[in-house]
């Protein structure tokens, strides 16, 4: 039987503030469902326990429902899975946010975690940009998760969602705390940016009339 060629082009379906994205390549096979107006629940697995922990925090603090089915070449390295999950999540965010009518658009959060403090500020403007003001960490691995991939994950999210986001480490020592604070700060900022603006009256939050 001939092998079915993988398709790198995602298939996306969205309804309301929900989206489903499929991405199948020779390296990863990912199906992700996102509901922006959820109960803050994550289910499924990336195959990387630490990343699953971060996705659980992301869903909880953003107020999303996030469901994931994923498989790939994890015995080679975690790189493909982490980056491709960022791509898929970014695409799902873009679809679920729709035309962005009536949202706050901007979000900002400063999250402390013991000795650590991380700031995240973002804009759902349609112009992707990532400022990563968190230096490479002394601890290279947490379980099978390469800590340097955190930047790549958020860059993939930003580039595929049309999000401008700035991260800055104010202080911190523990790698787990720093990465967790970054995920929580991003989640809280996203929750704010994607929430309804009571003063917008359903309008696009831009003088251009489009985002």
C-alpha angles and dihedrals in degrees: 000000000000116000115250110243113240119240116224091192110097122231111220133191124179136180123180108324093340133094141181121204128187122194120177121176135150087267105042141015112203135173116181131180120194130187113183093197098053141124096264097261130147123193132174132039141262091202089250110097095201092050089048088054090053092047089051089054092045093054094044097049095039092048092236134140107227125183123183138186112180142162135164150123098322093144086066097048140307093247099095095045095048095045095043091050088054090051093050094045090050092051091048091050092051092050097042093049090055115178090346093231113170098006125130090239095198127072136176135179137172112202123193122200111180105290092000131088122180127180124205125184123177146176125202090212103134091247108107119219136147127199108189108193094171114103124223109283125237090231106073099186136035102188104312092333117107107220092213088066091071090081091048091050094053092042089055090048092050096045094049099042099043090243128153108209134171123197123189129179107217093182139333146135109188113080094210091052093047095051093042092050089051092053092046093046091050091047094051092046091050091049089055095044095049096044121102118273107221090206096050096072090207095308126140106262095235136082087227090064093233139067 
